[in-house]
């Protein structure tokens, strides 16, 4: 039964199966990523407070650096999915290899900057005299794994574009287990301290990158795709990634402004803000999993010149985003009395967080639409529009957020500003999706 002849009910069922098949494993892989830092923290925390503080600073720097290059996954997913939709698997894998080569080049450039500048970077972030040496040690060693981390991002994008989110889940789980075992063995067994934790992470990341490369290389040989670096292909991958880099940097700026404003509100408010931000990030994983499915599915439909299929898939994913957002919002409201005591026993912090959590709960359906449409437009290769929309959102959010302390607002007002930010994003993305200008078909955009 073709897409055109299928009944609406049958079409919805088809989209539901595709969304679940891609989103559920993607969610598992996304959740596995922060577990790396949690495992390192649990192991290093027993060495002492200074070591844990050093790890906190270095891991925050590494996480920020790697997250800036998340476009390696997003742009590669869209480009590969288009080729898959066009029925050209050889070109799809060749496109993916260009993304992997770009990741390795960027990783080498980051190492060249971080190794000599590590002490200065740690000092810039306000590390204490006792924590700074540990942060510098961890940062310098872990930086050696950045090319592998970026290769993992690009390779994940390749497999997502090939409509495979199960392999990234398996690799993420194996990487987490290996990281935990290596950390325990090197930190305590080999008595390397925080350096052992850093080496364990580097080895685990290199192992994950190797596993991905084995899968991609096998696919390349099966379909006769070249593995050699291609300057034009690498340049094209970089050009496709620039708008998504602008989008990511704008989003990071929004989160930094929110944290800076919360810090000005007082210790209780910044503590409550960090707790809420952690929850907000966790909720984002569930919604981002649908967005990842959107990138892969939309890219494939457009590559196959099926605009009707792309529209219907987009509509169904938006429905999923709203439904999951409502469910998450209800969960947040019901779990507030149980959630907060896990992070703090301070009644002042709890009092600041409780009303702000209601705002977060109410905003989840909006977040659902935003994440889904973000993924849809990424899958369509509509990066330039996403960059412009995020810059506009930053321009709207920044003055509103900065006025919160000036007008005597508290944490609830700040999270209302965050909800305004997500509403602006929703409107810009919805207008674009309604316009149909993103429906550009073909093997390349």
C-alpha positions in Angstrom: 0.0 0.0 0.0 1.6 3.3 -1.1 1.6 6.5 1.0 -0.9 8.1 -1.3 -3.4 5.2 -1.2 -3.1 4.5 2.5 -6.0 5.5 4.8 -5.3 8.3 7.3 -5.4 5.8 10.1 -3.0 3.4 8.4 -0.7 6.3 7.6 -0.6 7.4 11.3 0.2 3.9 12.4 3.0 3.7 9.9 4.4 7.0 11.2 4.0 5.9 14.8 6.0 2.7 14.1 8.8 4.7 12.5 8.9 7.3 15.3 8.9 4.7 18.1 11.5 2.5 16.3 13.9 5.5 16.0 13.1 7.6 19.1 13.2 4.9 21.8 16.8 3.8 21.1 17.8 7.4 20.6 16.4 8.3 24.0 18.4 5.5 25.6 21.6 6.7 23.9 21.0 10.3 25.0 20.4 9.3 28.6 23.7 7.3 28.6 25.8 10.3 27.7 25.4 12.2 31.0 26.0 9.0 32.9 29.7 9.2 31.9 30.1 12.4 34.0 28.0 10.9 36.8 30.2 7.8 36.9 33.4 9.8 36.9 32.0 12.1 39.7 31.1 9.1 41.9 34.5 7.5 41.5 36.6 10.7 41.8 34.4 12.0 44.7 36.0 9.5 47.0 39.5 10.9 46.3 38.6 14.2 48.0 36.8 17.5 47.6 39.5 19.3 45.7 39.7 16.4 43.1 35.9 16.5 42.7 35.9 20.2 42.3 38.6 19.9 39.7 36.7 17.3 37.8 33.5 19.5 37.9 35.3 22.4 36.3 37.2 20.3 33.7 34.1 18.2 32.7 32.0 21.3 32.4 34.5 22.8 30.0 34.8 19.5 28.0 31.0 19.1 27.8 30.6 22.7 26.6 33.3 22.3 24.0 31.8 19.1 22.6 28.2 20.4 22.7 29.3 23.3 20.5 30.1 20.7 17.8 26.8 18.8 18.0 26.1 20.1 14.5 28.4 17.2 13.4 25.6 14.8 14.3 22.7 17.0 13.1 24.0 18.0 9.7 25.3 14.5 9.0 22.0 13.0 9.8 20.1 15.2 7.4 22.6 14.9 4.6 22.8 11.1 4.9 19.0 10.6 5.2 18.5 12.5 2.0 20.8 10.2 0.1 19.1 7.2 1.6 15.7 8.5 0.5 17.1 9.0 -3.0 18.2 5.3 -3.0 21.9 6.1 -3.2 23.5 4.3 -0.2 27.0 4.7 -1.7 26.7 8.5 -1.7 25.0 8.4 1.7 28.0 6.7 3.3 30.4 8.9 1.4 28.6 11.9 2.8 28.9 10.4 6.2 32.7 9.9 5.8 33.1 13.6 4.9 31.4 14.4 8.3 33.7 12.0 10.2 36.9 13.5 8.5 35.6 17.0 9.5 35.2 15.8 13.1 38.7 14.5 13.2 40.1 17.7 11.8 38.2 19.8 14.3 39.2 17.5 17.1 42.9 18.0 16.3 42.4 21.8 16.2 40.8 21.7 19.7 43.7 19.7 21.1 46.2 22.2 19.7 44.4 24.9 21.6 43.5 23.2 24.8 46.8 21.5 25.7 48.9 24.6 26.0 46.1 26.8 27.3 44.6 24.4 29.9 46.0 26.2 33.0 44.8 29.6 31.7 41.3 28.2 30.8 40.9 26.6 34.3 42.0 29.9 35.9 39.5 31.9 33.8 36.7 29.7 35.2 37.6 30.7 38.8 39.1 27.4 40.0 40.5 27.6 43.5 44.2 27.1 44.2 43.6 23.6 45.5 41.2 22.5 42.7 43.1 24.1 39.7 45.9 21.5 39.4 43.4 18.6 39.3 41.2 20.4 36.8 44.3 21.1 34.6 45.4 17.5 34.7 42.0 16.1 33.9 41.4 18.7 31.1 44.8 18.1 29.4 44.4 14.3 29.4 40.7 14.3 28.4 41.4 16.7 25.6 43.3 13.9 23.9 39.9 12.1 23.5 38.1 15.1 21.8 38.8 13.8 18.3 37.2 10.5 19.3 34.3 12.3 20.9 33.6 14.4 17.8 34.0 11.3 15.6 31.4 9.6 17.7 29.0 12.6 17.1 29.5 12.4 13.3 29.3 8.6 13.2 26.1 8.8 15.2 24.7 11.2 12.6 25.7 8.7 9.8 23.8 5.8 11.5 20.8 8.0 12.3 20.7 9.1 8.7 20.7 5.4 7.7 17.6 5.0 10.0 19.6 3.1 12.6 19.4 4.4 16.2 19.9 1.0 17.8 23.6 0.7 17.1 24.3 4.1 18.8 22.4 2.8 21.9 24.5 -0.4 22.1 27.7 1.6 21.6 26.7 4.1 24.3 25.9 1.4 26.8 29.2 -0.5 26.1 31.0 2.8 26.4 29.4 3.6 29.7 30.3 0.2 31.2 33.9 0.4 29.9 34.3 3.9 31.2 33.1 2.9 34.7 35.4 -0.3 34.8 38.4 1.6 33.5 37.9 4.5 35.9 37.8 2.2 38.9 40.8 0.2 37.7 43.0 3.2 36.9 41.9 5.5 39.7 42.2 2.9 42.5 43.8 -0.2 41.1 46.7 1.6 39.3 46.6 4.5 41.9 46.6 7.2 39.2 44.0 9.4 41.0 42.2 11.9 38.8 44.6 11.3 35.9 43.3 7.7 35.9 39.7 8.9 35.6 40.7 11.1 32.6 42.6 8.2 30.9 39.7 5.9 31.5 37.4 8.3 29.7 39.8 8.8 26.8 40.2 5.1 26.3 36.4 4.5 26.5 35.7 7.3 24.0 38.4 6.0 21.6 36.8 2.5 21.9 33.4 4.0 21.0 34.8 5.8 18.0 36.5 2.6 16.9 33.3 0.7 17.1 31.5 3.2 15.0 34.2 3.3 12.4 34.1 -0.5 12.1 30.4 -0.2 11.3 30.8 2.7 8.9 33.8 1.1 7.1 31.9 -2.2 6.7 29.0 -0.3 5.1 31.4 1.7 2.9 33.0 -1.5 1.6 29.6 -3.2 1.1 28.4 -0.3 -1.1 31.7 0.6 -2.7 32.1 4.0 -1.0 35.5 5.7 -0.8 37.0 6.1 2.7 39.6 8.7 1.6 39.2 12.3 2.7 37.6 14.5 0.0 38.3 18.3 0.4 35.2 19.4 -1.4 33.0 17.0 0.6 34.6 18.1 3.9 34.1 21.7 3.0 30.5 21.1 2.1 30.0 19.4 5.5 31.5 22.4 7.3 29.4 24.8 5.3 26.2 22.9 6.2 27.3 22.9 9.9 28.0 26.6 10.2 24.3 27.7 10.6 23.7 25.0 13.1 26.8 26.1 15.0 25.3 29.6 15.2 22.1 28.1 16.4 23.8 26.1 19.1 26.0 29.1 20.3 22.8 31.3 20.5 21.1 28.6 22.6 24.2 28.3 24.9 24.1 32.1 25.3 20.5 32.0 26.4 21.3 29.3 29.0 24.3 31.3 30.3 22.3 34.5 30.6 19.6 32.6 32.6 22.2 31.2 34.9 23.9 34.6 35.4 20.5 36.2 36.2 19.7 33.5 38.7 23.1 34.1 40.4 22.2 37.7 40.9 18.9 36.7 42.6 20.8 35.1 45.5 22.2 31.8 46.7 18.9 30.1 47.2 17.7 31.1 43.8 20.8 30.0 41.9 20.7 26.7 43.8 17.1 26.1 42.9 17.8 27.2 39.3 20.5 24.6 38.9 18.1 21.9 40.2 15.4 23.0 37.8 17.8 23.3 34.9 19.0 19.7 35.5 15.4 18.5 35.4 14.7 20.6 32.3 17.7 19.0 30.6 16.5 15.5 31.5 13.0 16.3 30.1 14.7 17.6 27.0 16.2 14.1 26.3 12.7 12.6 25.9 11.6 15.4 23.5 15.0 15.4 21.7 14.6 11.7 20.9 11.5 12.5 18.8 13.4 15.3 17.2 16.2 12.9 16.2 13.5 10.6 14.7 12.3 13.7 12.8 15.7 14.5 11.4 16.1 11.0 10.0 12.5 10.5 8.7 12.1 14.0 7.1 15.5 13.8 5.4 14.5 10.4 3.9 11.1 11.6 2.7 12.6 14.7 1.0 15.4 12.7 -0.5 12.7 10.5 -2.1 10.8 13.6 -3.4 7.8 12.8 -1.2 6.6 16.1 0.1 3.2 14.7 1.1 4.9 12.1 3.2 7.2 14.7 4.8 4.2 16.9 5.7 2.2 14.0 7.2 5.2 12.8 9.2 5.8 16.3 10.5 2.1 16.7 11.5 2.2 13.3 13.3 5.5 14.1 15.1 4.1 17.4 16.3 1.2 15.5 17.8 3.7 13.2 19.5 5.6 16.2 20.8 2.5 17.8 22.3 1.3 14.5 23.8 4.7 13.7 25.4 5.0 17.3 26.6 1.6 17.0 28.4 2.6 13.7 30.0 6.0 15.2 31.1 4.2 18.3 32.5 1.8 16.2 34.6 4.8 14.1 35.8 6.7 17.2 36.9 3.7 18.5 38.9 3.1 15.1 40.6 6.7 14.4 41.4 7.7 17.8 42.8 7.4 16.7 46.5 9.6 13.6 45.8 12.0 15.3 43.3 13.3 18.2 45.3 14.4 16.4 48.5 16.8 14.3 46.3 18.8 17.5 45.7 18.3 19.7 48.8 17.0 19.7 52.3 17.1 23.5 52.4 13.5 24.8 52.8 14.4 28.2 51.2 15.7 26.5 48.1 12.6 24.3 47.9 10.3 27.3 48.3 12.1 29.1 45.5 11.9 26.0 43.2 8.3 24.9 43.8 6.4 27.7 41.9 9.1 27.7 39.2 8.6 24.0 38.6 4.9 24.7 37.9 6.0 27.1 35.1 8.3 24.3 33.8 5.5 21.8 33.8 3.1 24.2 32.0 5.7 24.8 29.3 6.4 21.2 28.4 3.8 21.0 25.5 5.4 24.1 24.0 8.8 22.5 24.4 7.4 19.4 22.7 6.4 21.4 19.6 9.8 23.3 19.6 11.9 20.1 19.8 10.0 18.3 17.1 9.9 21.2 14.6 13.6 21.9 15.3 14.3 18.3 14.3 12.0 18.5 11.3 13.7 21.6 9.9 17.2 20.1 10.6 16.2 17.0 8.7 15.2 19.3 5.9 18.6 20.9 5.9 17.0 24.3 6.8 19.9 25.4 9.0 20.1 29.0 7.8 16.5 29.6 9.0 17.2 27.9 12.3 20.2 30.1 12.9 18.2 33.3 12.2 15.3 32.2 14.3 17.6 31.4 17.3 19.3 34.7 17.0 15.9 36.5 17.1 15.0 34.4 20.1 18.2 35.5 21.9 17.5 39.1 21.1 14.0 38.8 22.6 15.0 36.8 25.6 18.1 38.7 26.8 16.5 42.0 27.7 13.5 40.3 29.3 15.7 38.1 31.4 18.0 40.9 32.5 15.0 43.0 33.6 13.9 40.2 36.1 16.2 41.3 39.0 15.9 45.0 38.1 12.1 44.7 38.5 12.3 42.7 41.7 11.3 39.4 40.1 12.4 36.1 41.4 13.2 32.6 40.0 9.6 32.1 38.9 9.8 35.3 36.8 13.0 34.0 35.3 11.5 30.7 34.3 8.5 32.6 32.9 11.1 34.4 30.7 12.5 31.0 29.7 8.9 30.0 28.7 8.6 33.2 26.7 11.9 32.1 25.0 10.4 28.7 24.1 7.2 30.4 22.9 9.1 32.6 20.5 11.0 29.6 19.2 7.7 27.7 18.7 6.2 30.6 16.8 9.2 31.0 14.5 9.4 27.3 13.8 5.6 26.9 13.3 5.5 29.8 10.8 8.3 28.1 8.9 6.7 24.7 8.9 3.4 26.3 7.7 5.1 28.2 4.9 6.3 24.9 3.2 9.6 26.6 2.2 11.5 23.9 4.0 10.1 21.2 1.6 13.1 21.2 -0.7 13.4 17.7 -2.3 16.3 15.8 -3.8 19.4 14.0 -2.8 21.0 17.3 -1.8 19.5 20.5 -0.7 
